[in-house]
Amino acid sequence: MTEELERQAADLIRDHGWIPEGSRVLVACSGGPDSVALLHVMKRLGAAGGFTVGAAHVDHMLRGEESAEDARFVRAMCAGLGVPFHGTAIPVGEIVRQEGGNVQDVCRTERYRYFAEVMGHKEYGVLATAHHADDVLETVLMRLARGTADGAPGIPASRKFGKGLLIRPFLLSERREVMEYLETHGLPFRTDPSNLKPDYTR
């Protein structure tokens, strides 16, 4: 059922007491299917649960006009939902050229640095990301393959993040349920071709 995705997220949030009434929740939104579904679900849950939602998007400037279009897409979607949009562009390629490092690691570091900045300046207490059950399986398999499974094989449902909390409301849901939700609600999304390559893991 399509609404199973929303119900699972609501149950996880309620059972853990992640979002007290009156909270401000920042949703990390790339424009991809998982984060688009999360933004829509969190907007709906916020209307019923008494919390407000904003969205944060980072253009890593690695795909030229295509990634700039991702940012415009998320901004327009937020306008349609009546959700505050917070966006920035970070020249990851230039940072790697000047300072070295792995592109994906730099992307993640800079992305979360921006999320923390927005949370601090705009008084968001919770950051929500769209990791789901399939991501947990992928993480476990990669750690086993690398021989690094050390008693903590999965992805935590929540963790401290700065002065607030990072939560993953979709962690009990499958990618299949995310895609069904998008299809039933007619929600468009963007596709990052780099996510289809086997070169990197998230």
C-alpha positions in Angstrom: 0.0 0.0 0.0 1.2 3.5 -0.9 0.4 5.0 2.5 2.5 2.3 4.2 5.6 4.5 3.6 4.0 7.3 5.5 2.7 5.1 8.3 6.1 3.5 8.8 7.8 6.9 9.0 5.1 8.2 11.4 5.5 5.1 13.7 9.3 5.4 13.8 9.1 9.1 14.6 6.4 8.6 17.3 8.1 5.5 18.9 11.4 7.3 19.3 10.0 10.7 20.2 12.2 12.3 17.6 10.1 15.4 16.8 8.3 17.1 19.7 5.3 19.3 18.7 6.5 22.8 17.6 9.8 21.5 16.2 11.4 22.7 13.1 12.7 19.9 10.8 15.1 20.3 7.9 14.8 17.7 5.2 18.0 17.0 3.1 16.7 17.0 -0.5 18.8 16.3 -3.5 15.8 16.1 -5.8 16.2 12.3 -6.3 13.4 9.9 -5.6 14.1 9.0 -2.0 14.5 12.6 -0.8 11.5 13.8 -2.8 9.3 11.2 -1.2 10.7 12.1 2.2 10.0 15.8 1.8 6.4 15.1 0.8 5.9 12.6 3.7 7.4 14.9 6.2 5.3 17.8 5.0 2.2 15.7 5.5 3.3 14.4 8.9 4.1 17.9 10.0 0.7 19.2 9.2 -0.8 16.5 11.4 1.9 16.4 14.1 2.4 20.1 14.7 5.9 20.6 13.4 7.2 22.6 10.5 9.4 21.5 7.6 12.1 23.1 5.5 14.4 21.7 2.8 18.1 22.0 2.2 19.8 21.3 -1.1 23.5 21.3 -2.1 24.7 21.6 -5.7 28.2 20.1 -5.7 28.9 21.7 -9.0 30.2 18.4 -10.5 27.7 18.0 -13.4 27.4 21.5 -14.7 24.0 22.7 -15.9 22.5 19.3 -15.0 23.2 19.8 -11.3 22.1 23.4 -11.4 18.8 22.2 -12.8 18.5 19.8 -9.9 18.7 22.9 -7.6 16.0 24.7 -9.6 13.8 21.7 -9.5 14.0 21.4 -5.7 13.4 25.1 -5.3 10.3 25.0 -7.5 9.0 21.9 -5.6 9.4 23.6 -2.3 7.5 26.7 -3.6 4.7 24.4 -4.6 4.6 22.7 -1.2 4.9 26.0 0.7 8.2 24.8 2.2 11.2 27.1 2.9 14.1 26.3 0.6 17.7 26.6 1.6 20.3 26.0 -1.1 23.9 26.6 -1.9 26.5 25.6 -4.5 29.9 24.2 -3.4 32.7 23.8 -5.9 33.7 20.3 -4.8 35.9 19.7 -7.8 38.0 22.8 -7.0 38.3 21.8 -3.3 39.6 18.4 -4.3 42.1 19.9 -6.8 43.4 22.3 -4.1 43.2 20.1 -1.0 43.1 16.6 -2.3 40.8 13.9 -1.0 38.1 11.6 -2.3 35.3 13.4 -4.3 32.5 11.5 -2.5 34.0 12.1 0.9 34.4 15.8 0.2 30.8 16.0 -1.1 29.5 14.4 2.1 31.6 16.6 4.4 30.6 19.8 2.6 27.0 18.8 2.4 26.6 18.1 6.1 28.6 21.2 7.0 26.0 23.2 5.1 23.1 21.4 6.7 24.6 22.2 10.2 25.0 25.9 9.1 21.4 26.1 8.0 20.2 24.4 11.2 22.1 26.9 13.4 21.1 30.0 11.5 17.5 29.1 11.0 16.8 27.3 14.3 16.1 23.8 13.0 16.4 21.2 15.7 16.1 18.0 13.5 17.7 17.0 10.2 15.9 14.2 8.3 17.7 12.2 5.6 16.2 9.6 3.2 18.2 6.5 3.9 16.0 3.4 3.7 16.2 -0.3 4.4 17.9 -1.1 1.1 20.7 1.3 2.1 21.2 -0.6 5.3 21.6 -3.8 3.3 24.1 -2.2 1.0 26.1 -0.9 3.9 26.2 -4.3 5.6 27.3 -6.0 2.4 30.0 -3.4 1.7 31.4 -3.7 5.2 31.4 -7.5 5.0 33.2 -7.3 1.6 35.8 -5.0 3.0 36.2 -7.0 6.2 35.2 -4.0 8.3 32.0 -5.3 10.0 32.8 -4.7 13.6 29.5 -5.2 15.5 27.8 -2.1 14.2 26.8 -3.3 10.7 23.9 -1.1 9.9 22.9 2.6 9.7 21.7 4.1 12.9 18.1 5.3 12.9 19.2 8.5 14.6 22.3 10.2 15.9 23.4 13.5 17.4 24.1 16.2 14.9 25.6 19.4 16.2 23.2 20.7 18.8 20.3 18.8 17.2 19.4 15.3 16.0 19.7 13.5 12.6 16.9 11.1 11.9 16.2 8.6 9.1 12.4 8.1 9.0 12.5 5.7 6.0 14.9 3.2 7.6 12.3 0.5 8.0 11.0 1.1 4.4 12.1 -0.5 1.2 13.1 1.4 -2.0 10.1 -0.4 -3.7 7.7 1.4 -1.3 9.4 4.7 -2.0 8.9 4.3 -5.7 5.3 3.2 -5.3 4.6 6.3 -3.2 6.1 8.5 -5.9 4.1 6.8 -8.7 0.8 6.9 -6.9 1.1 10.5 -5.9 2.4 11.5 -9.4 5.6 13.1 -7.9 8.4 13.9 -10.3 12.1 13.6 -9.3 15.5 14.0 -10.7 18.1 11.2 -11.5 21.8 11.7 -10.8 23.6 9.5 -13.3 26.6 9.2 -10.9 24.3 7.2 -8.5 24.0 4.5 -11.2 27.8 3.9 -11.3 29.4 1.2 -9.2 32.4 3.4 -8.5 31.2 4.7 -5.2 29.1 3.8 -2.2 27.0 6.2 -0.2 
